[in-house]
Every structure is written in C-alpha cells, then in structure tokens.
Amino acid sequence: MDVISLLKGHRSIRKFTEEPIDEPVITDLIAAGLATATSSNLQGTTVIRVRDAEKRAAIATLAGGQTYVESAAAFFVWCADLHRSAMACEMAGGDFHAGMTEHFIIAATDCALAAQSTVAAAESIGLGICYIGGIRNDPTQMTELLELPEQVMPLFGLCLGWPDQDPAVKPRLPLSVTLKDDRYDQSNDQAGIEAYDEQMREYYKERTGGKVDRTWSADMSGLLGKESRPFMRDYLDGQGFATK
Ligand SMILES: Cc1cc2nc3c(=O)[nH]c(=O)nc-3n(C[C@H](O)[C@H](O)[C@H](O)COP(=O)(O)O)c2cc1C
C-alpha cells in the first residue's frame, strides 16, 4: 500500500490477537520512530517498553481500566526527556537552564513526532496501534512506577499488536475547516463543523448499531467544558518542567 493510503486508512485498534511480534521487528519500529526529525537534534524522547505484567496491569487500571494495555503484544510509554540533555550539558562543562516552557515544548513535540513515525511503520506491516493518553490520569504514579528522574515526563502510552478487529476509519473534519490559505479564515468553519457533526452522528450510529447518537461538537463540549487533569501543572513543576 502506498504511504498516503496507509496514513489515510489509520484507525486505532483496541482488540489484539495473542500472536507476539518478533523482537527484531519491535526494535526496528522504535529505531524507525527515533529516526524522525528532532528539534536541534535534541532527541528529547525516551521510550520505555513495559514488559512486567504487574506494571502493565497497574497502568491499565490507572488509565481508566483500558484492558488492551495488558493484552497488546507490546506496550510502550513515550516520555518527553530533557534529563539526558541536562546530563550532556554537565558533561560538556556547561549549565542546564531548567524549567523553560520552550524546552518542554521541544521535548514533547519530538516525542510525539517520533511515536507517530513508529506508528506509521507499525501500521505499514499490518500491526494495529492504540495511543494511551490515559496514563496521564496519574503522572505521579507513572513516574514512580517507571522510576523516571526529573526532566522526564510520561506523555502517552502506545499499544502495539496484531489486530483482532477491523473497525471503520473515523472521519476527520473537512479540509474546508482544517486547511486554510494565508490566514485564519473562519468563514467556512461553522458550516464545515455542522456537516462533520452529521457525518460523525452516522459514524457512531453505524459503529454501535444505533446505540450512540453523538456529534463531534457534543464530544468537544463534554471534553473541554470542564477542567481536565488540573494536577498537571503542579506535576510538571515537580518534574522540573515548564515553570517559566
Ligand atoms: C495522544 C493520544 C492519546 C490517546 N489516548 C487514548 C486512550 O487513552 N485510550 C484510547 O482508547 N484511545 C486513545 N487515543 C486514540 C484516540 O481516541 C483516537 O486516535 C481518535 O479517537 C481518532 O480515532 P482513530 O485513531 O481510530 O482515527 C489517543 C490518541 C492520541 C493521539
């Protein structure tokens, strides 16, 4: 399959077979991800593969009972990492200026881009994936569980395995809303969102045999209409990130 069709055909997989993934394949997928462009060659990503069954169970629970964290053939935690770069500063006899929001953005961006390259590589060989942002329900417990030092933050998990389901591709907002020319022109946004709401309503109905009648706008209002993980700023401060 060509790369564009592969990317457009992405869908998250939440049910996996028990078939393992060959170890060299796993290593290669992570190496492919880490070959992604990285801001100033900082390489602000550390990937922790969680093999220990008890740790996986604990993560599945703190992520809100996401059982596929345990059943996926492989599970990784992708961490934004400035710790190693701080060490490099010291090795070079220089200073590390801790707590810069900009540095945190760099590491988080690096990490997300690298993960997505691993995802694309994995999907290109027929594997299924599911990101797990639910690990941020309890970043402190994640930090203890994985013994993360300061300047390392667990951004999201990633389940990898052979798909045992074949869900439909979830439609995205129309490009009339998300792709703009030269300026932030909002004139098509409301109509585009209304059309997408109807498309998502149909998608959910089809996916759930008519049980779910929801729109994207309603989803957003449920998600963004309330505080979300309000402990995050204190957590970031505690890890030495994002204080100025
Ligand atoms: C950073 C990130 C975190 C996510 N966290 C979760 C999660 O905790 N649990 C889950 O089931 N899906 C999670 N997802 C998957 C999204 O729900 C999914 O990508 C989105 O609904 C679009 O569906 P699709 O991936 O099938 O196209 C996450 C996706 C991303 C990018």
The ligand as a MOL file (V3000), in Angstrom:
LIG
                    3D

  0  0  0     0  0            999 V3000
M  V30 BEGIN CTAB
M  V30 COUNTS 31 33 0 0 0
M  V30 BEGIN ATOM
M  V30 1 C -2.0510 11.2230 22.3640 0
M  V30 2 C -3.2500 10.3270 22.2020 0
M  V30 3 C -3.8110 9.7320 23.3190 0
M  V30 4 C -4.8750 8.8400 23.1840 0
M  V30 5 N -5.3440 8.1870 24.2860 0
M  V30 6 C -6.2390 7.2110 24.1420 0
M  V30 7 C -6.6170 6.4130 25.2620 0
M  V30 8 O -6.1830 6.6180 26.3960 0
M  V30 9 N -7.4820 5.3890 25.0420 0
M  V30 10 C -7.9950 5.1130 23.8160 0
M  V30 11 O -8.7620 4.1490 23.6900 0
M  V30 12 N -7.6750 5.8590 22.7330 0
M  V30 13 C -6.7980 6.8840 22.8710 0
M  V30 14 N -6.4050 7.6190 21.7870 0
M  V30 15 C -6.9860 7.3170 20.4720 0
M  V30 16 C -7.9680 8.3910 20.0360 0
M  V30 17 O -9.1520 8.2660 20.7610 0
M  V30 18 C -8.1910 8.2010 18.5390 0
M  V30 19 O -6.9680 8.3850 17.8530 0
M  V30 20 C -9.2350 9.1890 17.9920 0
M  V30 21 O -10.4970 8.9510 18.5430 0
M  V30 22 C -9.3480 9.0480 16.4750 0
M  V30 23 O -9.6800 7.7280 16.1360 0
M  V30 24 P -8.7480 6.8430 15.1980 0
M  V30 25 O -7.3730 6.7950 15.8200 0
M  V30 26 O -9.3680 5.4930 15.1460 0
M  V30 27 O -8.7150 7.5220 13.8820 0
M  V30 28 C -5.4050 8.5640 21.9020 0
M  V30 29 C -4.8590 9.1940 20.7810 0
M  V30 30 C -3.8080 10.0690 20.9290 0
M  V30 31 C -3.2140 10.7120 19.7040 0
M  V30 END ATOM
M  V30 BEGIN BOND
M  V30 1 1 1 2
M  V30 2 1 2 3
M  V30 3 2 2 30
M  V30 4 2 3 4
M  V30 5 1 4 5
M  V30 6 1 4 28
M  V30 7 2 5 6
M  V30 8 1 6 7
M  V30 9 1 6 13
M  V30 10 2 7 8
M  V30 11 1 7 9
M  V30 12 1 9 10
M  V30 13 2 10 11
M  V30 14 1 10 12
M  V30 15 2 12 13
M  V30 16 1 13 14
M  V30 17 1 14 15
M  V30 18 1 14 28
M  V30 19 1 15 16
M  V30 20 1 16 17
M  V30 21 1 16 18
M  V30 22 1 18 19
M  V30 23 1 18 20
M  V30 24 1 20 21
M  V30 25 1 20 22
M  V30 26 1 22 23
M  V30 27 1 23 24
M  V30 28 2 24 25
M  V30 29 1 24 26
M  V30 30 1 24 27
M  V30 31 2 28 29
M  V30 32 1 29 30
M  V30 33 1 30 31
M  V30 END BOND
M  V30 END CTAB
M  END
